[in-house]
Amino acid sequence: MKIEKVLLKLSGESLQGKESKGIDPQMLDYFAQEVKEAVDNGFKIAIVIGGGNIFRGIQGTKNGFDRVQGDYMGMLATIINSLALQSALESINIPAEVLSGFTIDPICERMSRRKANQYLDAGKVVIISGGTGNPFFTTDSGAALRGIEIEADAILKGTRVDGVYDKDPEKHKDAVKYSSLSFDEAYDKNLNIMDLTAFTLCKENNLPIVVFNMNEKGNLLKVLKNENIGTVIK
């Protein structure tokens, strides 16, 4: 699988690090350095970050929030995380632009395929925030949509485990890792790689997904260089 341009999906919770919520500056700097290494090696990187470290819309409904309002609050949380990553990247001389599913002047422009690809071709990292711009969709769905729009070669889903297993490897020592899967195999085995909407979008548009451990230094570049890291779904 030849990789030149990717959509990197990170969870909001991954930015927490050792903090109980919010953003851990050390994790932010770590992610920025990993992305810098990839950019320095000539790869085009677009990023979608969740907002669960600040607010998760679906959970807000359990606390009395209207679902639509809760989802918009979650989308705003993704913009906060995206601005934080932009700042971290620019502090190490990696130019980055934040686009969003909806415009918020003066901090981010509205997402468009043409604009995103222009920035990527200019050597900038593009951080796409605000989900799809609509309620009832997760950031997984947003990542799948944006990956398809920019014609990424793959979605790289950075997690804290080194791939997809037949059961939770953090709870079961006998869990078996898959090196590769077809979309149909992953669906038949009921492996929760991404939500069903996102997964279907990737399948229908032949967009491979690579699940890997983002918390191990150097892994992002290894995935980009097609080293045997993580699990590939295609």
Secondary structure, 3 states (H helix, E strand, C coil): CCCCEEEEEECHHHHCCCCCCCCCHHHHHHHHHHHHHHHHCCCEEEEEECCCCCCCHHHHHHHCCCHHHHHHHHHHHHHHHHHHHHHHHHCCCCCEEEEECCCECCCEEECCHHHHHHHHHCCCEEEEECCCCCCCCCHHHHHHHHHHHCCCCEEEEEECCCCEECCCCCCCCCCCEECEECHHHHHHCCCCCCCHHHHHHHHHCCCCEEEEECCCCCHHHHHHCCCCCCEEEC
